[in-house]
Amino acid sequence: MNQALLSLPENQRMAMVLLVYEDKSYKEIAQILSVSVSSVESLIFRAREALKNKLLNK
């Protein structure tokens, strides 16, 4: 999982780390990353899809 997480683009990785490991809300992540909440939703969605594909295709 860590290797898959490290392979994500930095903005997706940061959003996932803040969500999963630091238990931040989408609103908090948006403030930290200086983006909109809808951007965070998109980042998290794309990161989850990429992680799912990487882990299933191992």
Backbone as XML, in Angstrom:
<?xml version="1.0"?>
<chain id="A" units="angstrom">
  <residue number="1" name="MET">
    <atom name="N" x="0.832" y="-1.200" z="0.000"/>
    <atom name="CA" x="0.000" y="0.000" z="0.000"/>
    <atom name="C" x="0.869" y="1.253" z="0.000"/>
  </residue>
  <residue number="2" name="ASN">
    <atom name="N" x="1.923" y="1.276" z="0.827"/>
    <atom name="CA" x="2.785" y="2.459" z="0.883"/>
    <atom name="C" x="3.428" y="2.744" z="-0.464"/>
  </residue>
  <residue number="3" name="GLN">
    <atom name="N" x="3.871" y="1.692" z="-1.160"/>
    <atom name="CA" x="4.482" y="1.881" z="-2.477"/>
    <atom name="C" x="3.463" y="2.450" z="-3.455"/>
  </residue>
  <residue number="4" name="ALA">
    <atom name="N" x="2.245" y="1.948" z="-3.390"/>
    <atom name="CA" x="1.181" y="2.457" z="-4.262"/>
    <atom name="C" x="0.887" y="3.914" z="-3.935"/>
  </residue>
  <residue number="5" name="LEU">
    <atom name="N" x="0.841" y="4.238" z="-2.656"/>
    <atom name="CA" x="0.589" y="5.618" z="-2.230"/>
    <atom name="C" x="1.701" y="6.544" z="-2.720"/>
  </residue>
  <residue number="6" name="LEU">
    <atom name="N" x="2.936" y="6.085" z="-2.625"/>
    <atom name="CA" x="4.069" y="6.901" z="-3.065"/>
    <atom name="C" x="4.078" y="7.124" z="-4.574"/>
  </residue>
  <residue number="7" name="SER">
    <atom name="N" x="3.421" y="6.252" z="-5.310"/>
    <atom name="CA" x="3.405" y="6.391" z="-6.768"/>
    <atom name="C" x="2.377" y="7.416" z="-7.256"/>
  </residue>
  <residue number="8" name="LEU">
    <atom name="N" x="1.507" y="7.881" z="-6.365"/>
    <atom name="CA" x="0.502" y="8.880" z="-6.748"/>
    <atom name="C" x="1.146" y="10.238" z="-6.996"/>
  </residue>
  <residue number="9" name="PRO">
    <atom name="N" x="0.522" y="11.062" z="-7.823"/>
    <atom name="CA" x="0.979" y="12.451" z="-7.948"/>
    <atom name="C" x="0.922" y="13.130" z="-6.569"/>
  </residue>
  <residue number="10" name="GLU">
    <atom name="N" x="1.792" y="14.082" z="-6.357"/>
    <atom name="CA" x="1.934" y="14.685" z="-5.028"/>
    <atom name="C" x="0.623" y="15.231" z="-4.460"/>
  </residue>
  <residue number="11" name="ASN">
    <atom name="N" x="-0.168" y="15.926" z="-5.279"/>
    <atom name="CA" x="-1.402" y="16.506" z="-4.745"/>
    <atom name="C" x="-2.398" y="15.425" z="-4.327"/>
  </residue>
  <residue number="12" name="GLN">
    <atom name="N" x="-2.481" y="14.339" z="-5.073"/>
    <atom name="CA" x="-3.356" y="13.231" z="-4.692"/>
    <atom name="C" x="-2.836" y="12.543" z="-3.434"/>
  </residue>
  <residue number="13" name="ARG">
    <atom name="N" x="-1.532" y="12.336" z="-3.378"/>
    <atom name="CA" x="-0.916" y="11.697" z="-2.210"/>
    <atom name="C" x="-1.157" y="12.518" z="-0.954"/>
  </residue>
  <residue number="14" name="MET">
    <atom name="N" x="-0.950" y="13.830" z="-1.047"/>
    <atom name="CA" x="-1.161" y="14.692" z="0.120"/>
    <atom name="C" x="-2.610" y="14.644" z="0.581"/>
  </residue>
  <residue number="15" name="ALA">
    <atom name="N" x="-3.538" y="14.690" z="-0.351"/>
    <atom name="CA" x="-4.957" y="14.631" z="0.004"/>
    <atom name="C" x="-5.282" y="13.317" z="0.709"/>
  </residue>
  <residue number="16" name="MET">
    <atom name="N" x="-4.763" y="12.209" z="0.203"/>
    <atom name="CA" x="-5.025" y="10.910" z="0.828"/>
    <atom name="C" x="-4.384" y="10.800" z="2.205"/>
  </residue>
  <residue number="17" name="VAL">
    <atom name="N" x="-3.167" y="11.285" z="2.346"/>
    <atom name="CA" x="-2.491" y="11.247" z="3.648"/>
    <atom name="C" x="-3.278" y="12.060" z="4.671"/>
  </residue>
  <residue number="18" name="LEU">
    <atom name="N" x="-3.704" y="13.244" z="4.275"/>
    <atom name="CA" x="-4.479" y="14.083" z="5.189"/>
    <atom name="C" x="-5.807" y="13.426" z="5.552"/>
  </residue>
  <residue number="19" name="LEU">
    <atom name="N" x="-6.444" y="12.783" z="4.603"/>
    <atom name="CA" x="-7.736" y="12.141" z="4.845"/>
    <atom name="C" x="-7.593" y="10.889" z="5.712"/>
  </residue>
  <residue number="20" name="VAL">
    <atom name="N" x="-6.698" y="10.001" z="5.321"/>
    <atom name="CA" x="-6.612" y="8.684" z="5.955"/>
    <atom name="C" x="-5.766" y="8.691" z="7.228"/>
  </residue>
  <residue number="21" name="TYR">
    <atom name="N" x="-4.585" y="9.271" z="7.155"/>
    <atom name="CA" x="-3.661" y="9.192" z="8.280"/>
    <atom name="C" x="-3.836" y="10.318" z="9.290"/>
  </residue>
  <residue number="22" name="GLU">
    <atom name="N" x="-4.309" y="11.478" z="8.834"/>
    <atom name="CA" x="-4.476" y="12.605" z="9.753"/>
    <atom name="C" x="-5.940" y="12.900" z="10.049"/>
  </residue>
  <residue number="23" name="ASP">
    <atom name="N" x="-6.845" y="12.098" z="9.474"/>
    <atom name="CA" x="-8.284" y="12.174" z="9.753"/>
    <atom name="C" x="-8.860" y="13.575" z="9.567"/>
  </residue>
  <residue number="24" name="LYS">
    <atom name="N" x="-8.431" y="14.250" z="8.507"/>
    <atom name="CA" x="-8.931" y="15.598" z="8.205"/>
    <atom name="C" x="-10.198" y="15.507" z="7.362"/>
  </residue>
  <residue number="25" name="SER">
    <atom name="N" x="-11.061" y="16.501" z="7.506"/>
    <atom name="CA" x="-12.268" y="16.582" z="6.679"/>
    <atom name="C" x="-11.891" y="17.136" z="5.303"/>
  </residue>
  <residue number="26" name="TYR">
    <atom name="N" x="-12.809" y="17.006" z="4.346"/>
    <atom name="CA" x="-12.560" y="17.563" z="3.017"/>
    <atom name="C" x="-12.351" y="19.074" z="3.112"/>
  </residue>
  <residue number="27" name="LYS">
    <atom name="N" x="-13.117" y="19.726" z="3.963"/>
    <atom name="CA" x="-12.984" y="21.176" z="4.129"/>
    <atom name="C" x="-11.603" y="21.533" z="4.682"/>
  </residue>
  <residue number="28" name="GLU">
    <atom name="N" x="-11.133" y="20.777" z="5.676"/>
    <atom name="CA" x="-9.804" y="21.028" z="6.243"/>
    <atom name="C" x="-8.710" y="20.777" z="5.206"/>
  </residue>
  <residue number="29" name="ILE">
    <atom name="N" x="-8.860" y="19.715" z="4.442"/>
    <atom name="CA" x="-7.880" y="19.403" z="3.392"/>
    <atom name="C" x="-7.845" y="20.525" z="2.366"/>
  </residue>
  <residue number="30" name="ALA">
    <atom name="N" x="-9.014" y="21.019" z="1.989"/>
    <atom name="CA" x="-9.091" y="22.123" z="1.026"/>
    <atom name="C" x="-8.339" y="23.343" z="1.543"/>
  </residue>
  <residue number="31" name="GLN">
    <atom name="N" x="-8.504" y="23.651" z="2.812"/>
    <atom name="CA" x="-7.807" y="24.802" z="3.397"/>
    <atom name="C" x="-6.300" y="24.577" z="3.414"/>
  </residue>
  <residue number="32" name="ILE">
    <atom name="N" x="-5.876" y="23.383" z="3.799"/>
    <atom name="CA" x="-4.443" y="23.071" z="3.877"/>
    <atom name="C" x="-3.790" y="23.130" z="2.494"/>
  </residue>
  <residue number="33" name="LEU">
    <atom name="N" x="-4.479" y="22.583" z="1.491"/>
    <atom name="CA" x="-3.920" y="22.531" z="0.136"/>
    <atom name="C" x="-4.227" y="23.774" z="-0.694"/>
  </residue>
  <residue number="34" name="SER">
    <atom name="N" x="-5.002" y="24.689" z="-0.123"/>
    <atom name="CA" x="-5.398" y="25.928" z="-0.816"/>
    <atom name="C" x="-6.134" y="25.641" z="-2.126"/>
  </residue>
  <residue number="35" name="VAL">
    <atom name="N" x="-7.096" y="24.731" z="-2.040"/>
    <atom name="CA" x="-7.945" y="24.403" z="-3.180"/>
    <atom name="C" x="-9.395" y="24.360" z="-2.705"/>
  </residue>
  <residue number="36" name="SER">
    <atom name="N" x="-10.323" y="24.215" z="-3.637"/>
    <atom name="CA" x="-11.737" y="24.129" z="-3.270"/>
    <atom name="C" x="-12.072" y="22.722" z="-2.762"/>
  </residue>
  <residue number="37" name="VAL">
    <atom name="N" x="-13.191" y="22.625" z="-2.066"/>
    <atom name="CA" x="-13.650" y="21.322" z="-1.585"/>
    <atom name="C" x="-13.931" y="20.393" z="-2.770"/>
  </residue>
  <residue number="38" name="SER">
    <atom name="N" x="-14.477" y="20.929" z="-3.845"/>
    <atom name="CA" x="-14.732" y="20.086" z="-5.023"/>
    <atom name="C" x="-13.427" y="19.564" z="-5.626"/>
  </residue>
  <residue number="39" name="SER">
    <atom name="N" x="-12.365" y="20.343" z="-5.546"/>
    <atom name="CA" x="-11.055" y="19.867" z="-6.010"/>
    <atom name="C" x="-10.561" y="18.724" z="-5.133"/>
  </residue>
  <residue number="40" name="VAL">
    <atom name="N" x="-10.781" y="18.840" z="-3.834"/>
    <atom name="CA" x="-10.393" y="17.766" z="-2.910"/>
    <atom name="C" x="-11.185" y="16.499" z="-3.235"/>
  </residue>
  <residue number="41" name="GLU">
    <atom name="N" x="-12.476" y="16.641" z="-3.476"/>
    <atom name="CA" x="-13.300" y="15.484" z="-3.838"/>
    <atom name="C" x="-12.742" y="14.801" z="-5.078"/>
  </residue>
  <residue number="42" name="SER">
    <atom name="N" x="-12.352" y="15.584" z="-6.055"/>
    <atom name="CA" x="-11.787" y="15.048" z="-7.288"/>
    <atom name="C" x="-10.437" y="14.373" z="-7.034"/>
  </residue>
  <residue number="43" name="LEU">
    <atom name="N" x="-9.582" y="15.013" z="-6.252"/>
    <atom name="CA" x="-8.271" y="14.442" z="-5.923"/>
    <atom name="C" x="-8.422" y="13.096" z="-5.220"/>
  </residue>
  <residue number="44" name="ILE">
    <atom name="N" x="-9.321" y="13.044" z="-4.244"/>
    <atom name="CA" x="-9.531" y="11.813" z="-3.483"/>
    <atom name="C" x="-10.101" y="10.717" z="-4.390"/>
  </residue>
  <residue number="45" name="PHE">
    <atom name="N" x="-11.054" y="11.080" z="-5.225"/>
    <atom name="CA" x="-11.640" y="10.101" z="-6.148"/>
    <atom name="C" x="-10.564" y="9.518" z="-7.061"/>
  </residue>
  <residue number="46" name="ARG">
    <atom name="N" x="-9.764" y="10.398" z="-7.675"/>
    <atom name="CA" x="-8.716" y="9.932" z="-8.601"/>
    <atom name="C" x="-7.665" y="9.104" z="-7.875"/>
  </residue>
  <residue number="47" name="ALA">
    <atom name="N" x="-7.315" y="9.514" z="-6.661"/>
    <atom name="CA" x="-6.328" y="8.769" z="-5.879"/>
    <atom name="C" x="-6.853" y="7.379" z="-5.534"/>
  </residue>
  <residue number="48" name="ARG">
    <atom name="N" x="-8.102" y="7.293" z="-5.115"/>
    <atom name="CA" x="-8.690" y="5.988" z="-4.772"/>
    <atom name="C" x="-8.742" y="5.074" z="-5.995"/>
  </residue>
  <residue number="49" name="GLU">
    <atom name="N" x="-9.123" y="5.628" z="-7.133"/>
    <atom name="CA" x="-9.166" y="4.836" z="-8.367"/>
    <atom name="C" x="-7.769" y="4.333" z="-8.736"/>
  </residue>
  <residue number="50" name="ALA">
    <atom name="N" x="-6.779" y="5.202" z="-8.647"/>
    <atom name="CA" x="-5.405" y="4.816" z="-8.983"/>
    <atom name="C" x="-4.890" y="3.750" z="-8.022"/>
  </residue>
  <residue number="51" name="LEU">
    <atom name="N" x="-5.166" y="3.919" z="-6.732"/>
    <atom name="CA" x="-4.723" y="2.932" z="-5.739"/>
    <atom name="C" x="-5.402" y="1.586" z="-5.976"/>
  </residue>
  <residue number="52" name="LYS">
    <atom name="N" x="-6.692" y="1.628" z="-6.244"/>
    <atom name="CA" x="-7.432" y="0.388" z="-6.507"/>
    <atom name="C" x="-6.828" y="-0.334" z="-7.708"/>
  </residue>
  <residue number="53" name="ASN">
    <atom name="N" x="-6.562" y="0.397" z="-8.784"/>
    <atom name="CA" x="-5.980" y="-0.214" z="-9.984"/>
    <atom name="C" x="-4.596" y="-0.778" z="-9.717"/>
  </residue>
  <residue number="54" name="LYS">
    <atom name="N" x="-3.772" y="-0.042" z="-8.991"/>
    <atom name="CA" x="-2.412" y="-0.509" z="-8.700"/>
    <atom name="C" x="-2.434" y="-1.759" z="-7.828"/>
  </residue>
  <residue number="55" name="LEU">
    <atom name="N" x="-3.308" y="-1.777" z="-6.824"/>
    <atom name="CA" x="-3.342" y="-2.911" z="-5.903"/>
    <atom name="C" x="-3.982" y="-4.149" z="-6.532"/>
  </residue>
  <residue number="56" name="LEU">
    <atom name="N" x="-4.965" y="-3.960" z="-7.398"/>
    <atom name="CA" x="-5.615" y="-5.100" z="-8.044"/>
    <atom name="C" x="-4.782" y="-5.678" z="-9.180"/>
  </residue>
  <residue number="57" name="ASN">
    <atom name="N" x="-3.941" y="-4.865" z="-9.791"/>
    <atom name="CA" x="-3.130" y="-5.314" z="-10.927"/>
    <atom name="C" x="-1.719" y="-5.707" z="-10.535"/>
  </residue>
  <residue number="58" name="LYS">
    <atom name="N" x="-1.488" y="-5.921" z="-9.273"/>
    <atom name="CA" x="-0.146" y="-6.269" z="-8.803"/>
    <atom name="C" x="0.308" y="-7.581" z="-9.330"/>
  </residue>
</chain>
